[in-house]
Amino acid sequence: MTVEFISAVNIRPGDELNPLPGRGLDPDYLRHYARTLEDAGFDYTLVPYGSSGADSFVVATAVAAVTETIKPIVAVRPNTVFPTVAAQQLATLDQFSNGRAVVHIISGGSDAEQARQGDFLNKDERYDRSAEWIEIVRRSWNESAPFSHEGTYYRFEDFGPGFQPYREIPISVGGSSDAAYRVGGALGDIFGLWGEPLADTRDQIARVAENAAIAGRSDTPRIWVTFRPIVAATDELAWEKAHSQIATLAENYANAGLVPFRGQTGAPQNVGSQRLLDAAARGELHDRALWTKPAAVTNAQGASTALVGSYETVAAAILDYVDLGAELISIRGYDNLNDAIDYGRHVLPLVREELAHRASTGERGAIVAQPPIVEGVRA
């Protein structure tokens, strides 16, 4: 089993832990951050998308321009860009970066956020539209003659042949709903999950594989799992850091009015966030090092579960998910830049060394880490 690492790019100084006023995008900082991720040994960086944020295609191109190896993952909402246009944009990025483009499809987990850009389809319809979008994008890259399409969501005549990518661009689909498993299992090269307890993640991987088989595939999407690790030299120091950071995070979210607290309404609509909050309700600590309190504090707004512990403990926890079948691990902290540097120095090498040891000897190595938690007690 191999593993590749993903992070997420920052376009300006400041993050959830250290919110800073200023312009929406700082080009110098973006260049520095992208190079820092590459120097840290990350294989990919997610370029997020939101209705009030920077354009993901432009940012991904900027990342590709200042790096040599890291692969930008462009987050795209099918309601915002016609599939034949997206195919051209992605192929252009792939040519520009010598084959480094990846695309992540966001079907949309919030009706309110989708409506901000004129999208009023319901959730199942959004996933159906994503399926049609993916199929058109792939045809746009591969058809050798013009083709027409008349579907439920898209219609055009005599498009192409399209501008071809440097190589076949991987398409990632994410989510935790039945519709997400159906579309991602059938059409995704990669399937993205948020960091849940091991047993729950095993079940989700099985659901993705089941839907791939139903679709007639002989393979399954590569699994991507996302965490927000909090690390230090020892477990004790990591937990001190974790409790300090979560207190600051809670205060920042409350001051910004981002999270519904007691007496307010606003439960998240998307199934992924609901699952993280369910895991938090079942307990703050799961398995070896999965801490769910950040999800509870932030109302699970995005990937928000942490792996907490020493470098060795967090590396061992990552390997627990690799052993389940995760081939891509996304890690970004709450102190984004400093955490990325720490991961590159202390965590990524441990995981890679252990996997290399297994490949050469057929045996597990000796990462010294705390044993897993069993019902709240160390095993």
LOBAFI-843594 format. One record per atom (N, C-alpha, C): x, y, z. Coordinates in pm, whole numbers, padded with zeros to 5 digits, always signed. Layout:
BEGIN
XYZ/...
This chain:
BEGIN
+00084-00120+00000/+00000+00000+00000/+00087+00125+00000/+00056+00217-00088/+00125+00346-00090/+00029+00452-00039/+00084+00567-00006/+00000+00678+00038/+00056+00807-00019/-00034+00896-00059/+00004+01030-00102/-00064+01130-00010/+00001+01247+00006/-00049+01346+00101/-00102+01470+00030/-00214+01519+00081/-00282+01637+00030/-00284+01743+00140/-00272+01868+00103/-00303+01976+00195/-00400+02070+00125/-00421+02188+00182/-00506+02289+00118/-00428+02419+00115/-00434+02489+00004/-00354+02610-00010/-00422+02728+00060/-00343+02817+00114/-00392+02943+00168/-00356+03056+00074/-00448+03149+00054/-00424+03257-00041/-00385+03388+00028/-00387+03390+00161/-00352+03511+00235/-00314+03473+00377/-00238+03558+00447/-00208+03530+00587/-00337+03523+00670/-00333+03442+00773/-00451+03426+00858/-00521+03296+00830/-00589+03245+00932/-00663+03120+00923/-00767+03120+01033/-00833+03007+01053/-00937+03001+01155/-00884+03033+01294/-00760+02993+01320/-00701+03015+01451/-00649+03157+01466/-00600+03214+01357/-00540+03347+01359/-00604+03434+01251/-00731+03473+01271/-00796+03555+01168/-00731+03692+01161/-00696+03735+01040/-00630+03863+01019/-00706+03943+00916/-00727+04073+00942/-00790+04157+00839/-00694+04178+00723/-00748+04213+00610/-00662+04240+00496/-00730+04206+00366/-00656+04219+00258/-00710+04194+00126/-00746+04047+00110/-00831+04018+00013/-00880+03881-00005/-00776+03784-00054/-00675+03834-00127/-00571+03746-00181/-00438+03820-00177/-00336+03752-00125/-00202+03809-00117/-00111+03726-00207/-00077+03775-00326/+00000+03694-00421/+00133+03644-00365/+00205+03730-00293/+00334+03688-00238/+00316+03574-00137/+00214+03588-00054/+00189+03483+00047/+00147+03353-00020/+00062+03363-00122/+00019+03243-00195/+00139+03169-00253/+00230+03242-00314/+00350+03180-00370/+00432+03112-00260/+00450+03183-00148/+00527+03127-00036/+00460+03003+00019/+00330+03008+00034/+00257+02894+00092/+00265+02772+00001/+00245+02793-00130/+00250+02681-00224/+00388+02616-00224/+00492+02698-00222/+00628+02642-00219/+00657+02572-00088/+00601+02623+00021/+00619+02558+00151/+00558+02418+00150/+00440+02406+00093/+00376+02273+00084/+00461+02178+00000/+00513+02227-00111/+00596+02141-00196/+00724+02101-00122/+00788+02197-00056/+00910+02167+00020/+00883+02069+00134/+00761+02073+00189/+00725+01983+00300/+00700+01841+00252/+00688+01822+00122/+00670+01687+00069/+00528+01649+00036/+00438+01746+00032/+00300+01715-00006/+00294+01684-00155/+00207+01590-00190/+00190+01550-00330/+00084+01635-00401/-00016+01682-00328/-00128+01758-00383/-00161+01874-00289/-00226+01975-00344/-00290+02075-00260/-00429+02105-00314/-00527+02099-00229/-00664+02134-00266/-00675+02285-00281/-00738+02328-00389/-00768+02470-00409/-00919+02484-00389/-00961+02530-00270/-01104+02529-00236/-01184+02626-00322/-01316+02609-00316/-01406+02699-00387/-01524+02733-00297/-01564+02859-00298/-01685+02903-00229/-01738+03026-00299/-01864+03056-00278/-01927+03166-00351/-01864+03301-00318/-01802+03313-00201/-01742+03441-00161/-01590+03437-00165/-01533+03332-00223/-01388+03318-00224/-01327+03342-00361/-01196+03323-00368/-01123+03342-00493/-01157+03232-00592/-01141+03259-00720/-01169+03161-00824/-01065+03049-00819/-01112+02926-00812/-01022+02813-00792/-00934+02786-00914/-00983+02810-01035/-00900+02788-01154/-00782+02885-01159/-00808+03010-01127/-00700+03110-01130/-00596+03078-01023/-00642+03044-00902/-00549+03013-00794/-00468+02887-00827/-00534+02785-00883/-00463+02662-00918/-00355+02689-01022/-00384+02777-01119/-00284+02812-01219/-00166+02884-01155/-00195+02972-01059/-00088+03042-00988/-00001+02944-00910/-00065+02846-00846/+00010+02744-00772/+00101+02666-00866/+00046+02625-00980/+00125+02547-01076/+00243+02628-01128/+00226+02759-01140/+00331+02844-01198/+00452+02857-01107/+00435+02840-00976/+00546+02864-00883/+00596+02735-00819/+00546+02620-00867/+00589+02491-00812/+00631+02400-00927/+00690+02286-00890/+00739+02192-00989/+00670+02056-00983/+00632+02013-00863/+00582+01877-00848/+00443+01867-00787/+00405+01960-00703/+00278+01947-00631/+00162+01961-00730/+00059+01880-00710/-00054+01875-00802/-00171+01957-00744/-00214+02064-00810/-00330+02139-00761/-00460+02064-00790/-00542+02049-00688/-00674+01988-00701/-00776+02102-00708/-00833+02124-00824/-00926+02235-00845/-01065+02194-00799/-01117+02261-00698/-01254+02236-00655/-01349+02311-00749/-01449+02239-00802/-01542+02296-00900/-01684+02259-00864/-01774+02355-00874/-01917+02327-00861/-01977+02324-01001/-02042+02214-01039/-02096+02205-01175/-02195+02315-01210/-02259+02377-01111/-02352+02484-01143/-02282+02612-01186/-02151+02622-01164/-02082+02748-01191/-02008+02749-01323/-01987+02634-01385/-01911+02632-01509/-01963+02520-01599/-01994+02553-01723/-02047+02456-01819/-01941+02348-01842/-01981+02223-01858/-01881+02115-01861/-01781+02124-01976/-01823+02167-02094/-01727+02178-02204/-01626+02289-02176/-01670+02395-02111/-01578+02503-02073/-01482+02454-01965/-01536+02383-01865/-01450+02327-01760/-01347+02232-01818/-01387+02152-01917/-01293+02060-01980/-01177+02136-02044/-01207+02248-02108/-01101+02330-02168/-01011+02390-02060/-01072+02442-01955/-00994+02505-01848/-00902+02404-01780/-00956+02286-01751/-00876+02184-01684/-00766+02132-01775/-00798+02111-01902/-00696+02064-01995/-00585+02168-02011/-00623+02296-02012/-00523+02402-02021/-00431+02401-01899/-00491+02389-01780/-00410+02380-01657/-00320+02258-01661/-00371+02147-01712/-00291+02025-01716/-00174+02039-01812/-00199+02100-01929/-00090+02126-02022/+00012+02223-01961/-00039+02327-01899/+00047+02430-01839/+00137+02372-01730/+00084+02276-01654/+00157+02221-01540/+00227+02089-01572/+00230+02051-01700/+00292+01923-01739/+00227+01804-01670/+00094+01805-01667/+00022+01688-01620/-00006+01682-01472/-00022+01798-01408/-00044+01797-01263/-00187+01829-01221/-00278+01855-01311/-00413+01896-01273/-00496+01779-01221/-00576+01808-01120/-00677+01716-01065/-00801+01801-01040/-00920+01743-01052/-01042+01818-01027/-01125+01747-00921/-01180+01826-00829/-01267+01774-00723/-01406+01834-00740/-01506+01749-00757/-01643+01795-00783/-01715+01821-00652/-01767+01942-00638/-01851+01978-00523/-01995+01986-00571/-02074+01886-00539/-02214+01888-00583/-02295+01988-00504/-02255+02015-00379/-02321+02116-00299/-02398+02057-00183/-02357+02092-00060/-02421+02038+00059/-02518+02133+00127/-02524+02257+00081/-02608+02358+00144/-02695+02425+00039/-02826+02417+00056/-02917+02483-00037/-02892+02634-00040/-02864+02693+00077/-02844+02838+00084/-02720+02880+00007/-02611+02806+00024/-02487+02840-00048/-02505+02823-00198/-02575+02717-00239/-02598+02697-00383/-02684+02810-00440/-02782+02853-00362/-02873+02957-00412/-02801+03090-00432/-02690+03113-00361/-02616+03237-00377/-02565+03255-00520/-02550+03143-00592/-02506+03151-00731/-02611+03093-00826/-02737+03107-00784/-02847+03078-00874/-02880+02933-00894/-02838+02846-00801/-02864+02702-00816/-02975+02663-00718/-03087+02616-00771/-03202+02582-00687/-03244+02436-00701/-03155+02351-00750/-03183+02209-00755/-03176+02149-00615/-03248+02039-00595/-03234+01972-00465/-03108+01885-00466/-03080+01826-00352/-02952+01756-00336/-02935+01641-00435/-03035+01555-00447/-03023+01442-00539/-03005+01490-00683/-03078+01596-00720/-03064+01651-00854/-02924+01706-00876/-02866+01766-00772/-02730+01819-00787/-02631+01707-00814/-02648+01593-00747/-02557+01481-00774/-02582+01421-00912/-02708+01417-00954/-02737+01369-01090/-02673+01461-01194/-02679+01591-01167/-02615+01688-01258/-02463+01666-01259/-02404+01638-01142/-02260+01612-01136/-02223+01492-01222/-02306+01388-01218/-02278+01269-01300/-02279+01305-01448/-02378+01382-01491/-02384+01421-01632/-02266+01510-01666/-02228+01599-01576/-02115+01691-01597/-01986+01612-01616/-01962+01514-01530/-01839+01432-01539/-01833+01359-01671/-01945+01300-01711/-01945+01224-01836/-01915+01314-01956/-01968+01437-01955/-01942+01530-02066/-01796+01574-02065/-01743+01604-01947/-01603+01647-01939/-01511+01538-01993/-01536+01415-01955/-01449+01307-02004/-01462+01291-02156/-01583+01301-02208/-01600+01292-02354/-01528+01407-02423/-01532+01525-02363/-01467+01642-02423/-01318+01620-02438/-01258+01546-02346/-01115+01518-02353/-01082+01406-02452/-01177+01315-02473/-01143+01191-02543/-01203+01175-02682/-01309+01248-02715/-01370+01232-02847/-01278+01287-02955/-01267+01216-03064/-01181+01259-03174/-01257+01337-03281/-01387+01351-03263/-01469+01425-03359/-01574+01505-03282/-01632+01608-03341/-01735+01685-03272/-01850+01595-03227/-01910+01628-03114/-02024+01551-03065/-02128+01646-03006/-02250+01598-03002/-02362+01674-02945/-02415+01601-02824/-02489+01675-02741/-02542+01615-02618/-02673+01682-02584/-02771+01603-02549/-02898+01656-02498/-02937+01572-02378/-02912+01624-02260/-02939+01552-02137/-03037+01627-02050/-03042+01589-01923/-03135+01652-01828/-03090+01793-01794/-02959+01814-01782/-02907+01942-01731/-02826+02020-01833/-02778+01954-01939/-02691+02021-02035/-02732+01983-02178/-02717+02082-02266/-02748+02059-02407/-02651+02143-02491/-02593+02082-02593/-02508+02155-02686/-02497+02074-02816/-02446+02141-02921/-02435+02077-03052/-02294+02093-03108/-02241+01983-03161/-02117+01983-03238/-02000+02047-03164/-01981+02005-03041/-01864+02052-02966/-01742+01966-03000/-01627+02031-03012/-01502+01958-03022/-01454+01937-03164/-01348+01854-03174/-01285+01786-03061/-01224+01886-02963/-01236+01855-02836/-01194+01948-02732/-01043+01957-02719/-01000+02060-02647/-00858+02079-02616/-00818+01968-02519/-00719+01892-02555/-00686+01772-02477/-00590+01802-02363/-00604+01733-02251/-00510+01748-02140/-00377+01681-02171/-00278+01709-02088/-00147+01646-02099/-00159+01495-02081/-00246+01457-01987/-00279+01315-01965/-00419+01311-01904/-00475+01192-01885/-00612+01182-01831/-00615+01243-01691/-00699+01343-01673/-00704+01416-01545/-00789+01339-01445/-00737+01308-01326/-00818+01239-01226/-00935+01326-01179/-01050+01263-01162/-01171+01331-01114/-01206+01276-00977/-01219+01368-00882/-01251+01331-00744/-01395+01371-00712/-01463+01285-00642/-01599+01311-00594/-01598+01291-00443/-01671+01372-00370/-01676+01356-00225/-01817+01357-00174/-01833+01315-00048/-01963+01319+00016/-01987+01199+00105/-02098+01202+00174/-02133+01093+00266/-02278+01050+00253/-02344+01095+00148/-02485+01059+00127/-02495+00942+00031/-02613+00883+00022/-02636+00775-00074/-02608+00823-00216/-02648+00946-00247/-02625+01000-00381/-02476+01015-00409/-02400+01058-00307/-02255+01073-00325/-02189+00939-00352/-02226+00837-00273/-02168+00704-00295/-02204+00653-00435/-02327+00680-00478/-02372+00631-00609/-02291+00695-00722/-02281+00827-00722/-02211+00897-00829/-02060+00876-00820/-02005+00890-00700/-01861+00873-00684/-01816+00731-00709/-01896+00635-00661/-01861+00495-00684/-01862+00460-00831/-01956+00519-00906/-01967+00488-01048/-01865+00562-01133/-01835+00688-01099/-01762+00774-01191/-01632+00833-01138/-01608+00826-01009/-01491+00892-00955/-01363+00811-00970/-01252+00880-00998/-01120+00820-00986/-01076+00820-00840/-01124+00920-00767/-01094+00939-00626/-01225+00966-00554/-01236+00917-00429/-01354+00949-00349/-01308+01007-00216/-01358+01128-00184/-01315+01200-00066/-01409+01182+00052/-01349+01152+00169/-01423+01137+00294/-01362+01229+00399/-01445+01272+00495/-01393+01342+00612/-01353+01240+00718/-01270+01284+00812/-01212+01193+00910/-01312+01147+01016/-01361+01028+01003/-01454+00968+01100/-01383+00854+01173/-01444+00799+01278/-01386+00682+01344/-01359+00570+01245/-01264+00484+01279/-01221+00380+01187/-01336+00292+01140/-01421+00249+01232/-01531+00160+01193/-01625+00229+01095/-01653+00356+01118/-01741+00431+01027/-01675+00449+00891/-01546+00475+00892/-01474+00492+00765/-01470+00361+00688/-01452+00251+00757/-01454+00120+00690/-01588+00098+00621/-01697+00134+00689/-01830+00118+00630/-01846+00206+00506/-01794+00329+00513/-01807+00418+00397/-01727+00367+00278/-01607+00318+00303/-01526+00262+00194/-01599+00145+00129/-01665+00065+00212/-01741-00048+00159/-01858+00000+00073/-01922+00110+00114/-02034+00164+00036/-01986+00213-00100/-01870+00279-00102/-01815+00326-00229/-01784+00207-00321/-01722+00104-00265/-01687-00015-00344/-01813-00085-00395/-01915-00091-00310/-02041-00154-00351/-02102-00082-00470/-02102+00051-00465/-02161+00128-00575/-02076+00120-00701/-01944+00106-00686/-01859+00085-00803/-01894-00047-00870/-01916-00151-00791/-01952-00282-00846/-02088-00277-00914/-02184-00208-00852/-02317-00196-00912/-02309-00128-01048/-02218-00032-01060/-02200+00040-01186/-02124-00041-01290/-02079-00161-01252/-02009-00247-01346/-01860-00223-01353/-01804-00150-01257/-01661-00125-01259/-01584-00247-01208/-01466-00267-01262/-01377-00372-01213/-01278-00317-01112/-01275-00184-01097/-01188-00120-00999/-01273-00038-00905/-01210+00029-00810/-01281+00119-00718/-01205+00250-00711/-01273+00360-00676/-01202+00487-00662/-01097+00480-00551/-00991+00556-00568/-00894+00571-00459/-00958+00653-00349/-00936+00614-00225/-01001+00678-00111/-00912+00788-00054/-00975+00903-00031/-00910+01023+00024/-00980+01053+00158/-00903+01064+00267/-00958+01094+00399/-00889+01218+00454/-00966+01308+00515/-00917+01439+00558/-00922+01455+00710/-00812+01508+00766/-00802+01535+00910/-00739+01673+00932/-00752+01722+01057/-00688+01846+01101/-00594+01812+01218/-00477+01753+01193/-00392+01707+01302/-00337+01820+01390/-00322+01789+01517/-00258+01878+01614/-00144+01798+01676/-00021+01837+01646/+00094+01754+01680/+00196+01833+01762/+00277+01759+01836/+00390+01815+01912/+00488+01701+01938/+00595+01730+02009/+00699+01630+02033/+00651+01515+02120/+00557+01541+02211/+00503+01436+02297/+00351+01443+02295/+00286+01335+02339/+00140+01335+02347/+00091+01443+02443/+00160+01457+02556/+00117+01556+02656/+00121+01697+02599/+00230+01731+02530/+00240+01864+02470/+00136+01884+02360/+00108+01780+02284/+00007+01790+02178/-00130+01817+02237/-00163+01751+02346/-00295+01773+02406/-00305+01912+02470/-00197+01962+02527/-00198+02100+02577/-00224+02197+02462/-00156+02174+02352/-00175+02257+02232/-00317+02246+02180/-00371+02124+02179/-00506+02102+02127/-00610+02178+02207/-00601+02169+02340/-00701+02237+02423/-00688+02389+02412/-00565+02438+02399/-00546+02581+02381/-00603+02628+02247/-00575+02552+02143/-00624+02591+02010/-00775+02585+02001/-00836+02484+02062/-00981+02471+02049/-01052+02582+02125/-00993+02629+02235/-01053+02741+02308/-01050+02868+02223/-00937+02890+02157/-00926+03006+02068/-01020+02993+01949/-01027+02873+01893/-01114+02849+01779/-01260+02875+01814/-01303+02826+01929/-01442+02847+01973/-01471+02996+01988/-01377+03069+02044/-01396+03213+02061/-01403+03284+01926/-01316+03245+01835/-01316+03309+01703/-01446+03283+01627/-01493+03160+01633/-01618+03127+01565/-01736+03202+01628/-01737+03209+01760/-01846+03280+01828/-01843+03429+01795/-01723+03488+01795/-01712+03631+01765/-01754+03663+01623/-01730+03569+01533/-01766+03590+01393/-01911+03554+01365/-01981+03499+01465/-02119+03458+01445/-02136+03344+01349/-02036+03254+01344/-02038+03147+01245/-02106+03020+01292/-02120+03004+01423/-02168+02877+01476/-02292+02899+01561/-02399+02821+01540/-02516+02830+01628/-02485+02767+01763/-02502+02842+01866/-02481+02789+02000/-02616+02765+02068/-02612+02729+02194/-02732+02689+02266/-02843+02793+02250/-02962+02744+02221/-03076+02832+02203/-03094+02882+02061/-02995+02848+01973/-03006+02891+01833/-03031+02771+01744/-03072+02798+01624/-03092+02691+01526/-02985+02701+01419/-02972+02598+01339/-02876+02602+01230/-02798+02475+01215/-02862+02360+01233/-02793+02232+01213/-02749+02223+01068/-02630+02170+01042/-02583+02159+00903/-02673+02069+00820/-02687+02105+00694/-02775+02031+00604/-02706+01910+00543/-02576+01918+00523/-02506+01811+00452/-02480+01691+00543/-02486+01572+00485/-02474+01448+00563/-02335+01434+00625/-02231+01481+00554/-02097+01470+00609/-02083+01539+00742/-02132+01662+00752/-02127+01735+00879/-02213+01667+00985/-02328+01618+00946/-02414+01547+01040/-02344+01425+01097/-02270+01354+01014/-02197+01236+01060/-02086+01274+01158/-02015+01384+01130/-01911+01428+01223/-01970+01467+01358/-02084+01534+01355/-02149+01572+01482/-02201+01450+01556/-02246+01350+01483/-02289+01225+01546/-02171+01157+01614/-02056+01154+01546/-01936+01095+01607/-01897+01172+01732/-01909+01306+01728/-01877+01387+01845/-01972+01358+01961/-02100+01336+01929/-02197+01305+02034/-02169+01171+02100/-02105+01081+02025/-02071+00949+02079/-01946+00950+02164/-01868+01056+02153/-01747+01064+02233/-01646+01159+02172/-01564+01224+02258/-01464+01318+02209/-01345+01247+02145/-01310+01129+02194/-01191+01061+02146/-01226+00922+02095/-01179+00892+01974/-01207+00763+01912/-01076+00701+01863/-01071+00570+01870/-00960+00494+01814/-00828+00541+01876/-00726+00557+01795/-00595+00590+01850/-00583+00737+01889/-00636+00826+01804/-00608+00968+01827/-00711+01063+01767/-00827+01012+01722/-00926+01097+01655/-01004+01177+01758/-00992+01309+01752/-01057+01401+01845/-01168+01474+01772/-01291+01461+01823/-01408+01516+01754/-01452+01652+01808/-01388+01700+01916/-01434+01826+01974/-01428+01942+01876/-01327+01952+01788/-01330+02063+01692/-01456+02063+01604/-01506+01945+01570/-01630+01938+01492/-01747+01993+01572/-01753+01958+01702/-01862+02007+01786/-01854+02159+01800/-01734+02212+01817/-01716+02355+01839/-01748+02437+01714/-01715+02383+01596/-01735+02457+01472/-01865+02418+01400/-01948+02337+01464/-02070+02286+01402/-02038+02208+01275/-01918+02144+01277/-01872+02060+01164/-01881+02133+01031/-01836+02257+01031/-01834+02334+00906/-01710+02295+00827/-01724+02195+00746/-01612+02143+00669/-01539+02034+00746/-01428+01989+00690/-01346+01887+00756/-01298+01943+00889/-01330+01877+00997/-01309+01942+01128/-01279+01844+01240/-01236+01723+01211/-01192+01633+01316/-01040+01628+01317/-00982+01619+01436/-00838+01626+01451/-00780+01489+01486/-00653+01470+01450/-00572+01363+01507/-00475+01431+01602/-00477+01393+01729/-00399+01463+01830/-00296+01369+01890/-00172+01416+01899/-00070+01337+01965/+00069+01373+01919/+00165+01297+01966/+00303+01314+01921/+00312+01284+01772/+00426+01318+01716/+00446+01288+01574/+00427+01139+01547/+00478+01057+01639/+00468+00913+01623/+00323+00865+01636/+00250+00921+01732/+00111+00880+01751/+00026+00916+01630/+00044+01038+01579/-00036+01080+01465/+00004+01002+01340/+00132+00974+01322/+00174+00891+01209/+00110+00752+01218/+00109+00694+01337/+00047+00563+01355/-00103+00569+01328/-00169+00680+01370/-00312+00695+01345/-00341+00706+01196/-00257+00780+01123/-00272+00788+00978/-00260+00650+00916/-00164+00574+00962/-00143+00439+00909/-00262+00348+00937/-00334+00373+01047/-00456+00295+01073/-00556+00312+00958/-00566+00434+00905/-00657+00460+00793/-00599+00407+00662/-00469+00414+00646/-00407+00354+00529/-00435+00204+00526/-00428+00141+00643/-00455-00003+00651/-00600-00037+00615/-00690+00060+00630/-00828+00039+00587/-00843+00048+00435/-00747+00110+00369/-00756+00125+00224/-00745+00268+00175/-00722+00365+00265/-00706+00504+00222/-00571+00519+00153/-00572+00571+00032/-00447+00592-00043/-00405+00738-00046/-00496+00827-00012/-00466+00969-00007/-00509+01022+00129/-00418+01090+00197/-00446+01145+00329/-00430+01296+00321/-00537+01367+00352/-00533+01513+00352/-00516+01561+00495/-00410+01639+00519/-00388+01694+00653/-00358+01843+00642/-00431+01920+00715/-00402+02062+00732/-00444+02099+00874/-00366+02184+00935/-00393+02217+01074/-00483+02338+01088/-00489+02388+01210/-00561+02512+01235/-00465+02631+01231/-00337+02608+01262/-00230+02707+01244/-00162+02669+01112/-00224+02707+01001/-00201+02640+00873/-00056+02632+00828/+00013+02745+00820/+00148+02744+00766/+00244+02670+00858/+00242+02702+00987/+00333+02636+01081/+00305+02487+01089/+00178+02449+01085/+00144+02307+01089/+00195+02234+00966/+00182+02296+00849/+00230+02232+00727/+00380+02205+00736/+00454+02300+00792/+00598+02281+00809/+00625+02166+00905/+00552+02162+01017/+00570+02054+01115/+00537+01917+01055/+00428+01909+00979/+00392+01781+00917/+00505+01734+00824/+00558+01827+00745/+00663+01790+00652/+00790+01744+00721/+00821+01803+00834/+00943+01766+00906/+00926+01637+00986/+00807+01618+01044/+00796+01516+01147/+00696+01404+01121/+00592+01429+01041/+00486+01329+01026/+00496+01254+00893/+00502+01328+00783/+00509+01261+00652/+00627+01164+00643/+00746+01203+00691/+00858+01107+00681/+00833+00979+00760/+00770+00989+00877/+00745+00868+00956/+00651+00772+00883/+00545+00827+00825/+00451+00742+00751/+00520+00676+00632/+00594+00755+00558/+00660+00701+00439/+00769+00599+00476/+00842+00624+00583/+00944+00529+00626/+00880+00396+00667/+00768+00404+00737/+00701+00282+00780/+00651+00202+00660/+00592+00269+00564/+00542+00199+00446/+00657+00140+00364/+00768+00212+00354/+00885+00158+00284/+00939+00036+00356/+00939+00040+00490/+00984-00075+00568/+00895-00196+00543/+00766-00174+00541/+00673-00285+00516/+00695-00343+00376/+00716-00254+00278/+00733-00301+00141/+00859-00384+00125/+00966-00348+00198/+01093-00418+00181/+01105-00543+00266/+01032-00548+00380/+01047-00661+00472/+00922-00745+00487/+00806-00688+00448/+00680-00758+00471/+00635-00753+00615/+00701-00670+00697/+00668-00662+00839/+00641-00517+00877/+00566-00503+00984/+00543-00369+01039/+00667-00322+01111/+00689-00191+01108/+00803-00133+01176/+00776-00107+01322/+00846-00009+01374/+00839+00013+01519/+00815+00160+01550/+00711+00220+01489/+00673+00356+01528/+00627+00350+01673/+00692+00427+01759/+00656+00425+01901/+00543+00524+01921/+00427+00471+01958/+00309+00556+01973/+00218+00498+02078/+00129+00583+02127/+00030+00536+02222/-00058+00431+02156/-00101+00327+02229/-00196+00232+02173/-00331+00296+02151/-00416+00232+02073/-00548+00291+02047/-00636+00296+02171/-00737+00381+02164/-00836+00391+02270/-00943+00282+02249/-00984+00217+02353/-01093+00121+02348/-01195+00162+02452/-01309+00213+02403/-01417+00260+02490/-01366+00358+02596/-01282+00452+02549/-01237+00557+02636/-01117+00522+02722/-01065+00403+02712/-00951+00360+02793/-00842+00311+02701/-00718+00348+02731/-00607+00299+02648/-00600+00148+02649/-00586+00088+02528/-00576-00056+02518/-00443-00107+02575/
